[in-house]
Protein backbone atom coordinates (compact mmCIF):
# COMPACT_ATOMS: atom_id res chain seq x y z
CA UNK A 1 0.00 0.00 0.00
CA UNK A 2 2.82 2.38 0.85
CA UNK A 3 4.56 1.83 -2.50
CA UNK A 4 1.29 2.21 -4.37
CA UNK A 5 0.59 5.50 -2.59
CA UNK A 6 4.05 6.83 -3.45
CA UNK A 7 3.66 5.81 -7.10
CA UNK A 8 0.19 7.37 -7.26
CA UNK A 9 1.40 10.66 -5.80
CA UNK A 10 4.37 10.66 -8.18
CA UNK A 11 1.98 10.11 -11.09
CA UNK A 12 -0.18 13.02 -9.99
CA UNK A 13 2.90 15.24 -9.78
CA UNK A 14 3.83 14.30 -13.35
CA UNK A 15 0.31 15.10 -14.57
CA UNK A 16 0.38 18.48 -12.81
CA UNK A 17 3.81 19.16 -14.33
CA UNK A 18 2.55 18.37 -17.84
CA UNK A 19 -0.53 20.56 -17.36
CA UNK A 20 1.62 23.46 -16.11
CA UNK A 21 4.00 22.99 -19.05
CA UNK A 22 1.08 23.04 -21.50
CA UNK A 23 -0.33 26.21 -19.93
CA UNK A 24 3.06 27.95 -20.10
CA UNK A 25 3.43 26.87 -23.75
CA UNK A 26 0.02 28.30 -24.63
CA UNK A 27 0.83 31.58 -22.86
CA UNK A 28 4.13 31.90 -24.78
CA UNK A 29 2.39 31.15 -28.10
CA UNK A 30 -0.25 33.78 -27.25
CA UNK A 31 2.44 36.39 -26.54
CA UNK A 32 4.26 35.60 -29.80
CA UNK A 33 0.93 35.77 -31.70
CA UNK A 34 0.13 39.20 -30.26
CA UNK A 35 3.63 40.47 -31.13
CA UNK A 36 3.32 39.16 -34.69
CA UNK A 37 -0.11 40.79 -35.04
CA UNK A 38 1.45 44.13 -34.07
CA UNK A 39 4.16 43.63 -36.70
CA UNK A 40 6.98 43.44 -34.16
CA UNK A 41 8.09 39.95 -35.15
CA UNK A 42 7.29 37.55 -37.97
CA UNK A 43 4.61 34.95 -37.19
CA UNK A 44 6.79 32.22 -38.71
CA UNK A 45 9.05 29.88 -36.73
CA UNK A 46 6.82 30.39 -33.64
CA UNK A 47 7.65 34.10 -33.72
CA UNK A 48 11.32 33.59 -32.89
CA UNK A 49 12.58 35.53 -35.92
CA UNK A 50 12.54 39.29 -35.55
CA UNK A 51 11.24 41.34 -38.47
CA UNK A 52 14.19 42.77 -40.43
CA UNK A 53 14.47 46.53 -40.80
PDB file of N, CA, C and O in Angstrom:
ATOM      1  N   UNK A   1       0.837  -1.208   0.000  1.00  0.00           N
ATOM      2  CA  UNK A   1       0.000   0.000   0.000  1.00  0.00           C
ATOM      3  C   UNK A   1       0.873   1.260   0.000  1.00  0.00           C
ATOM      4  O   UNK A   1       0.566   2.249  -0.665  1.00  0.00           O
ATOM      5  N   UNK A   2       1.967   1.195   0.763  1.00  0.00           N
ATOM      6  CA  UNK A   2       2.816   2.382   0.853  1.00  0.00           C
ATOM      7  C   UNK A   2       3.453   2.666  -0.509  1.00  0.00           C
ATOM      8  O   UNK A   2       3.510   3.818  -0.939  1.00  0.00           O
ATOM      9  N   UNK A   3       3.933   1.621  -1.186  1.00  0.00           N
ATOM     10  CA  UNK A   3       4.560   1.832  -2.495  1.00  0.00           C
ATOM     11  C   UNK A   3       3.535   2.312  -3.513  1.00  0.00           C
ATOM     12  O   UNK A   3       3.843   3.156  -4.355  1.00  0.00           O
ATOM     13  N   UNK A   4       2.322   1.783  -3.443  1.00  0.00           N
ATOM     14  CA  UNK A   4       1.285   2.215  -4.372  1.00  0.00           C
ATOM     15  C   UNK A   4       0.940   3.684  -4.144  1.00  0.00           C
ATOM     16  O   UNK A   4       0.717   4.429  -5.099  1.00  0.00           O
ATOM     17  N   UNK A   5       0.896   4.100  -2.875  1.00  0.00           N
ATOM     18  CA  UNK A   5       0.592   5.500  -2.585  1.00  0.00           C
ATOM     19  C   UNK A   5       1.689   6.418  -3.120  1.00  0.00           C
ATOM     20  O   UNK A   5       1.403   7.480  -3.675  1.00  0.00           O
ATOM     21  N   UNK A   6       2.945   6.002  -2.949  1.00  0.00           N
ATOM     22  CA  UNK A   6       4.047   6.832  -3.450  1.00  0.00           C
ATOM     23  C   UNK A   6       3.991   6.918  -4.980  1.00  0.00           C
ATOM     24  O   UNK A   6       4.173   7.997  -5.545  1.00  0.00           O
ATOM     25  N   UNK A   7       3.742   5.795  -5.648  1.00  0.00           N
ATOM     26  CA  UNK A   7       3.656   5.812  -7.097  1.00  0.00           C
ATOM     27  C   UNK A   7       2.485   6.654  -7.577  1.00  0.00           C
ATOM     28  O   UNK A   7       2.590   7.357  -8.582  1.00  0.00           O
ATOM     29  N   UNK A   8       1.365   6.583  -6.855  1.00  0.00           N
ATOM     30  CA  UNK A   8       0.187   7.370  -7.262  1.00  0.00           C
ATOM     31  C   UNK A   8       0.456   8.858  -7.119  1.00  0.00           C
ATOM     32  O   UNK A   8       0.087   9.649  -7.988  1.00  0.00           O
ATOM     33  N   UNK A   9       1.106   9.242  -6.012  1.00  0.00           N
ATOM     34  CA  UNK A   9       1.399  10.659  -5.802  1.00  0.00           C
ATOM     35  C   UNK A   9       2.429  11.135  -6.825  1.00  0.00           C
ATOM     36  O   UNK A   9       2.358  12.272  -7.293  1.00  0.00           O
ATOM     37  N   UNK A  10       3.374  10.282  -7.172  1.00  0.00           N
ATOM     38  CA  UNK A  10       4.374  10.660  -8.178  1.00  0.00           C
ATOM     39  C   UNK A  10       3.698  10.838  -9.535  1.00  0.00           C
ATOM     40  O   UNK A  10       4.057  11.732 -10.301  1.00  0.00           O
ATOM     41  N   UNK A  11       2.714   9.980  -9.827  1.00  0.00           N
ATOM     42  CA  UNK A  11       1.982  10.111 -11.086  1.00  0.00           C
ATOM     43  C   UNK A  11       1.189  11.402 -11.134  1.00  0.00           C
ATOM     44  O   UNK A  11       1.130  12.059 -12.174  1.00  0.00           O
ATOM     45  N   UNK A  12       0.580  11.769 -10.023  1.00  0.00           N
ATOM     46  CA  UNK A  12      -0.177  13.021  -9.994  1.00  0.00           C
ATOM     47  C   UNK A  12       0.750  14.209 -10.182  1.00  0.00           C
ATOM     48  O   UNK A  12       0.384  15.177 -10.848  1.00  0.00           O
ATOM     49  N   UNK A  13       1.944  14.152  -9.606  1.00  0.00           N
ATOM     50  CA  UNK A  13       2.899  15.239  -9.777  1.00  0.00           C
ATOM     51  C   UNK A  13       3.305  15.383 -11.240  1.00  0.00           C
ATOM     52  O   UNK A  13       3.466  16.500 -11.732  1.00  0.00           O
ATOM     53  N   UNK A  14       3.471  14.257 -11.938  1.00  0.00           N
ATOM     54  CA  UNK A  14       3.826  14.304 -13.355  1.00  0.00           C
ATOM     55  C   UNK A  14       2.700  14.906 -14.178  1.00  0.00           C
ATOM     56  O   UNK A  14       2.944  15.678 -15.105  1.00  0.00           O
ATOM     57  N   UNK A  15       1.454  14.547 -13.835  1.00  0.00           N
ATOM     58  CA  UNK A  15       0.310  15.101 -14.570  1.00  0.00           C
ATOM     59  C   UNK A  15       0.224  16.613 -14.343  1.00  0.00           C
ATOM     60  O   UNK A  15      -0.007  17.373 -15.283  1.00  0.00           O
ATOM     61  N   UNK A  16       0.411  17.043 -13.097  1.00  0.00           N
ATOM     62  CA  UNK A  16       0.378  18.478 -12.808  1.00  0.00           C
ATOM     63  C   UNK A  16       1.509  19.194 -13.534  1.00  0.00           C
ATOM     64  O   UNK A  16       1.330  20.318 -14.004  1.00  0.00           O
ATOM     65  N   UNK A  17       2.674  18.552 -13.630  1.00  0.00           N
ATOM     66  CA  UNK A  17       3.808  19.158 -14.331  1.00  0.00           C
ATOM     67  C   UNK A  17       3.495  19.322 -15.816  1.00  0.00           C
ATOM     68  O   UNK A  17       3.801  20.359 -16.406  1.00  0.00           O
ATOM     69  N   UNK A  18       2.883  18.295 -16.425  1.00  0.00           N
ATOM     70  CA  UNK A  18       2.547  18.369 -17.845  1.00  0.00           C
ATOM     71  C   UNK A  18       1.486  19.436 -18.099  1.00  0.00           C
ATOM     72  O   UNK A  18       1.552  20.155 -19.097  1.00  0.00           O
ATOM     73  N   UNK A  19       0.509  19.540 -17.200  1.00  0.00           N
ATOM     74  CA  UNK A  19      -0.528  20.561 -17.359  1.00  0.00           C
ATOM     75  C   UNK A  19       0.079  21.959 -17.255  1.00  0.00           C
ATOM     76  O   UNK A  19      -0.249  22.844 -18.045  1.00  0.00           O
ATOM     77  N   UNK A  20       0.972  22.156 -16.270  1.00  0.00           N
ATOM     78  CA  UNK A  20       1.618  23.459 -16.108  1.00  0.00           C
ATOM     79  C   UNK A  20       2.485  23.781 -17.326  1.00  0.00           C
ATOM     80  O   UNK A  20       2.541  24.931 -17.762  1.00  0.00           O
ATOM     81  N   UNK A  21       3.163  22.768 -17.875  1.00  0.00           N
ATOM     82  CA  UNK A  21       4.001  22.988 -19.045  1.00  0.00           C
ATOM     83  C   UNK A  21       3.145  23.371 -20.249  1.00  0.00           C
ATOM     84  O   UNK A  21       3.529  24.236 -21.036  1.00  0.00           O
ATOM     85  N   UNK A  22       1.986  22.729 -20.395  1.00  0.00           N
ATOM     86  CA  UNK A  22       1.082  23.044 -21.501  1.00  0.00           C
ATOM     87  C   UNK A  22       0.542  24.459 -21.368  1.00  0.00           C
ATOM     88  O   UNK A  22       0.449  25.185 -22.359  1.00  0.00           O
ATOM     89  N   UNK A  23       0.182  24.858 -20.146  1.00  0.00           N
ATOM     90  CA  UNK A  23      -0.334  26.214 -19.927  1.00  0.00           C
ATOM     91  C   UNK A  23       0.725  27.250 -20.251  1.00  0.00           C
ATOM     92  O   UNK A  23       0.435  28.253 -20.903  1.00  0.00           O
ATOM     93  N   UNK A  24       1.960  27.016 -19.799  1.00  0.00           N
ATOM     94  CA  UNK A  24       3.057  27.953 -20.096  1.00  0.00           C
ATOM     95  C   UNK A  24       3.311  28.026 -21.599  1.00  0.00           C
ATOM     96  O   UNK A  24       3.594  29.104 -22.123  1.00  0.00           O
ATOM     97  N   UNK A  25       3.214  26.885 -22.305  1.00  0.00           N
ATOM     98  CA  UNK A  25       3.428  26.867 -23.754  1.00  0.00           C
ATOM     99  C   UNK A  25       2.358  27.686 -24.454  1.00  0.00           C
ATOM    100  O   UNK A  25       2.655  28.435 -25.385  1.00  0.00           O
ATOM    101  N   UNK A  26       1.107  27.546 -24.008  1.00  0.00           N
ATOM    102  CA  UNK A  26       0.016  28.297 -24.634  1.00  0.00           C
ATOM    103  C   UNK A  26       0.168  29.794 -24.380  1.00  0.00           C
ATOM    104  O   UNK A  26      -0.131  30.609 -25.253  1.00  0.00           O
ATOM    105  N   UNK A  27       0.636  30.157 -23.179  1.00  0.00           N
ATOM    106  CA  UNK A  27       0.832  31.576 -22.863  1.00  0.00           C
ATOM    107  C   UNK A  27       1.930  32.166 -23.747  1.00  0.00           C
ATOM    108  O   UNK A  27       1.792  33.281 -24.250  1.00  0.00           O
ATOM    109  N   UNK A  28       3.028  31.414 -23.938  1.00  0.00           N
ATOM    110  CA  UNK A  28       4.131  31.901 -24.781  1.00  0.00           C
ATOM    111  C   UNK A  28       3.670  32.047 -26.229  1.00  0.00           C
ATOM    112  O   UNK A  28       3.999  33.035 -26.886  1.00  0.00           O
ATOM    113  N   UNK A  29       2.908  31.070 -26.732  1.00  0.00           N
ATOM    114  CA  UNK A  29       2.394  31.151 -28.101  1.00  0.00           C
ATOM    115  C   UNK A  29       1.463  32.350 -28.240  1.00  0.00           C
ATOM    116  O   UNK A  29       1.475  33.020 -29.273  1.00  0.00           O
ATOM    117  N   UNK A  30       0.651  32.632 -27.210  1.00  0.00           N
ATOM    118  CA  UNK A  30      -0.250  33.778 -27.254  1.00  0.00           C
ATOM    119  C   UNK A  30       0.530  35.076 -27.306  1.00  0.00           C
ATOM    120  O   UNK A  30       0.157  35.992 -28.040  1.00  0.00           O
ATOM    121  N   UNK A  31       1.616  35.173 -26.534  1.00  0.00           N
ATOM    122  CA  UNK A  31       2.441  36.389 -26.539  1.00  0.00           C
ATOM    123  C   UNK A  31       3.085  36.582 -27.912  1.00  0.00           C
ATOM    124  O   UNK A  31       3.083  37.687 -28.454  1.00  0.00           O
ATOM    125  N   UNK A  32       3.641  35.494 -28.476  1.00  0.00           N
ATOM    126  CA  UNK A  32       4.256  35.601 -29.802  1.00  0.00           C
ATOM    127  C   UNK A  32       3.216  35.959 -30.864  1.00  0.00           C
ATOM    128  O   UNK A  32       3.527  36.691 -31.803  1.00  0.00           O
ATOM    129  N   UNK A  33       1.983  35.454 -30.729  1.00  0.00           N
ATOM    130  CA  UNK A  33       0.929  35.769 -31.702  1.00  0.00           C
ATOM    131  C   UNK A  33       0.568  37.246 -31.632  1.00  0.00           C
ATOM    132  O   UNK A  33       0.393  37.896 -32.663  1.00  0.00           O
ATOM    133  N   UNK A  34       0.454  37.783 -30.402  1.00  0.00           N
ATOM    134  CA  UNK A  34       0.131  39.203 -30.259  1.00  0.00           C
ATOM    135  C   UNK A  34       1.251  40.077 -30.818  1.00  0.00           C
ATOM    136  O   UNK A  34       0.976  41.098 -31.447  1.00  0.00           O
ATOM    137  N   UNK A  35       2.507  39.692 -30.598  1.00  0.00           N
ATOM    138  CA  UNK A  35       3.633  40.466 -31.126  1.00  0.00           C
ATOM    139  C   UNK A  35       3.646  40.423 -32.652  1.00  0.00           C
ATOM    140  O   UNK A  35       3.941  41.430 -33.296  1.00  0.00           O
ATOM    141  N   UNK A  36       3.327  39.262 -33.237  1.00  0.00           N
ATOM    142  CA  UNK A  36       3.322  39.161 -34.690  1.00  0.00           C
ATOM    143  C   UNK A  36       2.156  39.944 -35.279  1.00  0.00           C
ATOM    144  O   UNK A  36       2.272  40.487 -36.378  1.00  0.00           O
ATOM    145  N   UNK A  37       1.027  40.011 -34.560  1.00  0.00           N
ATOM    146  CA  UNK A  37      -0.110  40.795 -35.039  1.00  0.00           C
ATOM    147  C   UNK A  37       0.230  42.277 -35.058  1.00  0.00           C
ATOM    148  O   UNK A  37      -0.245  43.011 -35.925  1.00  0.00           O
ATOM    149  N   UNK A  38       1.043  42.721 -34.116  1.00  0.00           N
ATOM    150  CA  UNK A  38       1.447  44.130 -34.065  1.00  0.00           C
ATOM    151  C   UNK A  38       2.572  44.433 -35.044  1.00  0.00           C
ATOM    152  O   UNK A  38       2.963  45.592 -35.187  1.00  0.00           O
ATOM    153  N   UNK A  39       3.103  43.411 -35.727  1.00  0.00           N
ATOM    154  CA  UNK A  39       4.155  43.631 -36.699  1.00  0.00           C
ATOM    155  C   UNK A  39       5.534  43.747 -36.075  1.00  0.00           C
ATOM    156  O   UNK A  39       6.475  44.197 -36.729  1.00  0.00           O
ATOM    157  N   UNK A  40       5.665  43.343 -34.807  1.00  0.00           N
ATOM    158  CA  UNK A  40       6.978  43.436 -34.155  1.00  0.00           C
ATOM    159  C   UNK A  40       7.878  42.301 -34.636  1.00  0.00           C
ATOM    160  O   UNK A  40       9.052  42.515 -34.938  1.00  0.00           O
ATOM    161  N   UNK A  41       7.320  41.093 -34.704  1.00  0.00           N
ATOM    162  CA  UNK A  41       8.094  39.946 -35.155  1.00  0.00           C
ATOM    163  C   UNK A  41       7.276  39.157 -36.165  1.00  0.00           C
ATOM    164  O   UNK A  41       6.049  39.254 -36.200  1.00  0.00           O
ATOM    165  N   UNK A  42       7.964  38.381 -36.980  1.00  0.00           N
ATOM    166  CA  UNK A  42       7.290  37.551 -37.968  1.00  0.00           C
ATOM    167  C   UNK A  42       6.528  36.433 -37.268  1.00  0.00           C
ATOM    168  O   UNK A  42       6.996  35.919 -36.252  1.00  0.00           O
ATOM    169  N   UNK A  43       5.369  36.044 -37.785  1.00  0.00           N
ATOM    170  CA  UNK A  43       4.611  34.949 -37.190  1.00  0.00           C
ATOM    171  C   UNK A  43       5.252  33.586 -37.425  1.00  0.00           C
ATOM    172  O   UNK A  43       4.929  32.622 -36.732  1.00  0.00           O
ATOM    173  N   UNK A  44       6.159  33.498 -38.398  1.00  0.00           N
ATOM    174  CA  UNK A  44       6.789  32.218 -38.712  1.00  0.00           C
ATOM    175  C   UNK A  44       7.787  31.772 -37.664  1.00  0.00           C
ATOM    176  O   UNK A  44       8.258  32.574 -36.858  1.00  0.00           O
ATOM    177  N   UNK A  45       8.107  30.483 -37.679  1.00  0.00           N
ATOM    178  CA  UNK A  45       9.045  29.877 -36.728  1.00  0.00           C
ATOM    179  C   UNK A  45       8.666  30.209 -35.293  1.00  0.00           C
ATOM    180  O   UNK A  45       9.527  30.539 -34.476  1.00  0.00           O
ATOM    181  N   UNK A  46       7.340  30.120 -34.979  1.00  0.00           N
ATOM    182  CA  UNK A  46       6.815  30.395 -33.637  1.00  0.00           C
ATOM    183  C   UNK A  46       7.187  31.790 -33.162  1.00  0.00           C
ATOM    184  O   UNK A  46       7.291  32.030 -31.959  1.00  0.00           O
ATOM    185  N   UNK A  47       7.387  32.711 -34.098  1.00  0.00           N
ATOM    186  CA  UNK A  47       7.648  34.098 -33.724  1.00  0.00           C
ATOM    187  C   UNK A  47       9.041  34.341 -33.198  1.00  0.00           C
ATOM    188  O   UNK A  47       9.284  35.368 -32.564  1.00  0.00           O
ATOM    189  N   UNK A  48       9.972  33.422 -33.441  1.00  0.00           N
ATOM    190  CA  UNK A  48      11.319  33.595 -32.893  1.00  0.00           C
ATOM    191  C   UNK A  48      12.180  34.494 -33.771  1.00  0.00           C
ATOM    192  O   UNK A  48      13.202  35.009 -33.318  1.00  0.00           O
ATOM    193  N   UNK A  49      11.773  34.686 -35.031  1.00  0.00           N
ATOM    194  CA  UNK A  49      12.577  35.526 -35.922  1.00  0.00           C
ATOM    195  C   UNK A  49      12.054  36.960 -35.886  1.00  0.00           C
ATOM    196  O   UNK A  49      10.872  37.207 -36.126  1.00  0.00           O
ATOM    197  N   UNK A  50      12.941  37.891 -35.585  1.00  0.00           N
ATOM    198  CA  UNK A  50      12.537  39.286 -35.553  1.00  0.00           C
ATOM    199  C   UNK A  50      12.388  39.822 -36.976  1.00  0.00           C
ATOM    200  O   UNK A  50      13.095  39.400 -37.891  1.00  0.00           O
ATOM    201  N   UNK A  51      11.460  40.754 -37.141  1.00  0.00           N
ATOM    202  CA  UNK A  51      11.244  41.339 -38.468  1.00  0.00           C
ATOM    203  C   UNK A  51      12.445  42.199 -38.853  1.00  0.00           C
ATOM    204  O   UNK A  51      12.843  43.075 -38.085  1.00  0.00           O
ATOM    205  N   UNK A  52      13.023  41.967 -40.016  1.00  0.00           N
ATOM    206  CA  UNK A  52      14.187  42.769 -40.431  1.00  0.00           C
ATOM    207  C   UNK A  52      13.799  44.210 -40.723  1.00  0.00           C
ATOM    208  O   UNK A  52      12.656  44.492 -41.082  1.00  0.00           O
ATOM    209  N   UNK A  53      14.739  45.109 -40.570  1.00  0.00           N
ATOM    210  CA  UNK A  53      14.467  46.530 -40.798  1.00  0.00           C
ATOM    211  C   UNK A  53      14.383  46.827 -42.290  1.00  0.00           C
ATOM    212  O   UNK A  53      14.160  47.973 -42.680  1.00  0.00           O
TER     213      UNK A  53
END
